[in-house]
Amino acid sequence: MKNKVVVVTPHPDDETLGCGGTLLKHKQLGDEIHWLIITHVSEESGFEPEKVKAREEEIRKVKELYGFQSVYNLKLPPTKLDTIPIGNIVKQIGEIFTHLQPTVVYLPYRGDIHTDHAVVFDATIACTKWFRYPTIDKVLVYETLSETDFNLNPDNNAFRPNVYVDITPFLEKKIEIMRIYKSELAEHPFPRSIKSIKSLAYLRGSAAGFEAAEAFLLLRERVR
């Protein structure tokens, strides 16, 4: 049975950092992959027109390289999700899930340092209840460089992956896609460098016996 996969991202680039190789693997296996972006830069939120245009072009290119069946963008203001009633965000995500009827959902880790990630987790997890969204069989959390690893709150549980996906054949394609987000990359030791991305993939691979891997926290799985 083929899966219908949706990755929910607070910002464009989270999908690639968190599960780019896994999405490419889903695609190769014949699964449908869909992308739900929650925030978007806009002139209204203080961004220059050139930045807005560049981001829209990045999204277009990334969609094409992954082969997403569809891309949804709620276009909410970045860094301000915690000022929006969460019920409004839940409603919009729920409507898309009802339309898509996904079987697998990827979402950001709630403990990430960026508040947008925590809000997106809370809103998305509210849309995974089996009695309202009965098609969803698997819910997984991905990690995001410079967000998941930068939360230094000693009371916060660290990201503890329990699923490892072999992305060895897809690592270079993941890097190729990440290079589209030019403004998000810099030279090592910047946390979102090509070297850091590859290093994390090799580290996660070594934990599971693969050359390169992406790691996830499985929150729920229903086996039919």
C-alpha positions in Angstrom: 0.0 0.0 0.0 1.4 3.4 -1.0 1.5 6.2 1.6 0.3 9.7 1.3 2.9 11.8 3.1 2.6 15.4 4.4 5.5 17.3 5.9 4.5 20.3 8.0 7.1 23.0 8.2 7.1 26.3 10.1 9.4 27.8 7.4 10.7 26.7 4.0 14.0 24.8 4.5 12.7 22.9 7.5 11.5 20.1 5.2 15.0 19.7 3.7 17.0 20.0 6.9 14.6 17.7 8.8 13.6 15.0 6.4 14.8 15.9 2.9 16.4 12.5 2.3 13.4 10.7 3.7 11.0 12.6 1.4 13.1 11.6 -1.6 13.0 8.0 -0.4 9.2 8.2 -0.1 9.1 9.5 -3.6 11.3 6.7 -5.0 9.0 4.2 -3.3 6.0 5.6 -5.1 4.4 7.4 -2.2 2.7 10.7 -2.7 4.4 13.6 -0.9 2.8 16.9 0.0 4.2 20.0 1.7 2.4 22.3 4.1 4.3 25.5 4.9 2.9 27.6 7.8 4.7 30.9 7.5 5.8 33.1 4.6 7.8 36.3 4.2 5.8 39.3 3.0 6.1 43.0 2.6 3.4 43.4 5.3 5.6 41.6 7.8 8.6 43.8 7.0 10.4 42.0 4.2 11.8 43.7 1.1 10.0 42.8 -2.2 13.2 41.2 -3.5 13.3 38.8 -0.5 9.6 37.9 -1.0 10.1 37.2 -4.7 13.3 35.2 -4.0 11.6 33.0 -1.4 8.7 32.3 -3.7 11.2 31.2 -6.4 13.0 29.0 -3.9 9.7 27.3 -3.0 8.9 26.7 -6.7 12.3 25.1 -7.3 12.2 23.0 -4.2 8.7 21.7 -5.1 10.0 20.7 -8.5 13.1 18.9 -7.2 11.2 16.8 -4.6 8.3 16.2 -6.9 5.7 17.3 -4.4 2.2 16.4 -5.4 1.0 19.6 -3.9 2.3 22.6 -1.8 0.0 24.5 0.6 1.1 27.7 2.2 -0.8 29.3 5.1 1.4 32.5 4.7 1.2 33.4 8.3 3.8 35.9 9.6 7.2 34.3 10.7 8.3 34.7 14.3 4.8 35.7 15.3 2.8 32.5 15.4 2.6 32.7 19.2 0.6 35.9 18.8 -2.1 34.2 16.7 -4.9 32.2 18.4 -3.8 28.6 18.0 -7.4 27.6 17.2 -7.1 29.5 14.0 -4.0 27.6 13.0 -5.5 24.3 14.0 -8.6 25.0 11.8 -6.5 25.8 8.7 -4.2 22.7 9.1 -7.3 20.6 9.8 -9.0 21.7 6.6 -5.9 20.7 4.6 -5.6 17.3 6.3 -9.3 16.6 5.7 -8.8 17.4 2.0 -5.5 15.5 1.7 -6.3 12.5 4.0 -2.6 11.7 4.7 -1.4 8.5 6.1 2.0 9.7 7.3 2.7 13.1 9.0 6.1 14.7 9.7 6.2 17.7 12.0 8.8 19.7 13.9 10.0 18.9 17.4 8.2 20.8 20.1 11.4 21.5 22.1 13.0 23.5 19.3 14.3 26.9 20.3 12.2 28.7 17.7 8.7 29.5 19.1 7.2 29.0 15.6 8.2 25.3 15.8 6.5 24.8 19.1 3.3 26.4 17.9 3.3 24.4 14.7 3.8 21.2 16.7 0.9 22.0 19.0 -1.4 22.9 16.1 -0.4 20.0 14.0 -0.7 17.4 16.7 -4.2 18.5 17.4 -5.0 17.4 13.8 -3.8 13.9 14.3 -6.6 12.5 16.4 -7.7 9.2 14.9 -11.5 9.9 15.3 -11.2 13.1 13.3 -8.5 12.2 10.9 -8.8 8.4 10.5 -6.4 8.1 7.6 -3.3 9.0 9.7 -1.4 6.0 10.7 2.0 7.4 11.6 3.2 10.6 13.2 6.9 11.4 13.3 8.9 14.4 14.6 12.0 15.6 12.7 15.0 17.5 14.0 16.2 20.8 12.6 19.8 22.1 12.7 20.2 25.2 14.9 16.7 24.8 16.3 16.5 21.3 17.9 20.1 21.3 19.0 20.2 24.9 20.3 17.6 24.6 23.0 19.6 24.9 26.2 16.7 24.8 28.6 17.9 22.2 31.2 14.3 21.3 32.0 13.5 20.4 28.4 13.8 16.8 27.3 16.3 16.4 24.6 15.4 15.1 21.2 15.5 11.3 21.5 15.1 9.6 18.1 13.8 6.1 17.9 13.5 5.8 14.1 16.4 6.0 11.6 16.0 6.2 7.9 18.8 5.3 5.6 19.3 8.3 3.2 22.7 7.3 1.8 21.5 7.3 -1.8 19.8 10.6 -1.3 22.2 12.7 0.7 23.8 14.5 -2.2 20.3 15.4 -3.7 19.3 16.7 -0.2 22.4 18.9 -0.3 21.6 20.1 -3.8 18.1 21.1 -2.7 19.4 22.8 0.4 21.7 25.0 -1.7 18.6 26.6 -3.2 18.1 28.3 0.2 21.2 30.5 -0.3 20.4 32.9 2.5 20.1 30.0 5.0 23.6 28.6 4.4 27.0 29.8 5.4 30.5 28.3 5.9 31.3 26.0 8.8 31.1 26.4 11.8 27.8 28.1 11.0 25.2 25.4 12.1 23.5 25.4 8.7 26.6 24.7 6.7 26.9 21.8 4.2 29.5 20.3 6.5 27.1 20.4 9.5 24.3 18.9 7.4 26.5 16.0 6.2 28.0 15.5 9.7 24.6 15.1 11.3 23.6 12.6 8.6 26.8 10.6 9.2 26.3 10.8 13.0 22.7 9.5 12.7 23.9 6.9 10.3 26.5 5.6 12.7 23.7 5.1 15.3 21.8 2.8 13.0 24.5 1.1 10.9 24.0 3.2 7.8 26.4 5.5 5.9 24.0 8.4 6.3 20.6 8.7 8.0 17.9 11.0 9.2 16.5 10.5 12.7 12.9 10.8 13.9 10.9 10.5 17.1 7.9 8.3 16.4 4.9 9.6 18.4 2.3 7.2 17.2 1.8 4.3 14.7 -1.3 2.4 13.9 -0.8 -0.9 12.2 -3.9 -2.0 10.3 
